[in-house]
Amino acid sequence: MLTYEKLSRKPGMFHTFTGLNTEEFDKIYKQLEQRYPWYEKKRLTQKKRKRAIGAGRPFKLPLKERMLMLLMYYRLYITYSLLEYVFDLNQSNVCRDIALVEPVLKTCIPIPEKMTKKTQKIGTIEELLELFPEMKAFIDATEQEIPRPKNKRRRKNYYSGKKKKHTVKTQIMVNKKGVILHKTKHRNGKKHDYDMFKKKGPPPIPPEVETGVDLGYLGIEKDYPDMKVKIPIKKPKGKKLTKKQKRQNKKLRKERVVVEHTISRMKKFRIMGEEFRNKLTRYDRMTSIVCGLVNFNVIDH
């Protein structure tokens, strides 16, 4: 059976399996260990529970191994069958253990929802520059494949003409350092990036902050005149861009690459990089945890 002690003796493999090094893991686990008893007590005392506290099946794995299993699932996106073999459990326990640790883990890492609340409470110039270095932010959407829906209407709604697959989309906003400050709930793949933006409206961005977007957000300057937006210059039909316009586009591309790199870091957790096999009702929780782990890695360093 795989344990934290065994895996921690091989630092390279530990990072490959979890996306964290042992120091980062221990830092998060320390918070998880402190907060978990409250969540467990809340679960055991809920009104719909019929058994008394203490009844029911005890957990076979210690809390540290359950957190390790969750991170391995997110990072490698292996099947429950393989986790069952690796941790000497049955599939139902694997599913149960991961689902019960997820809500506690969310409180221990800087998920986008926490960062959004911080941006809404900015009160000083120091806080503003801490969240928005160089007074810049960047917005982009990421797309992930899902299994082909059985329902005909859902098949049509989730089909992405761009990817030629059935997908879901999530929009993120990052700062100059690559910290994810905002994340939307997922939408079906048929939706255009700018349609998603208009549906929910702009994220909480101070008016002094410059927001960089790509040509997928064409029209944003006209629709949101109060926003300080920087968007590439589109090549006119049958004409060419001037050298100055090309330089401007190149400069913006260099700045915007931070959001592309952030999406790439998110997709290194294969639960976001491969076809999403879980129910879509769990998608937003899982993507928030992935974003929180990415943020933790950036902020901690």
Secondary structure, DSSP 4 states (H G I P E B T S, - for coil): ---HHHHHTSHHHHHHHHSS-HHHHHHHHHHHHHHHHHHHHHHHT-TT--SPTT-SPPPSS-HHHHHHHHHHHHHH---HHHHHHHTT--HHHHHHHHHHHHHHHHHHS--HHHHHHHHHT--SHHHHHHHSGGGEEEEEEEEEE-PPPSSHHHHHHHEETTTTEEEEEEEEEEETT--EEEEPPPEETTS-HHHHHHHH---S--TTSEEE--GGGTTHHHH-TTSEEE-PPPPPTT----HHHHHHHHHHHHHHHHHHHHHHHHHTSHHHHS---S-GGGHHHHHHHHHHHHHHHHHH-
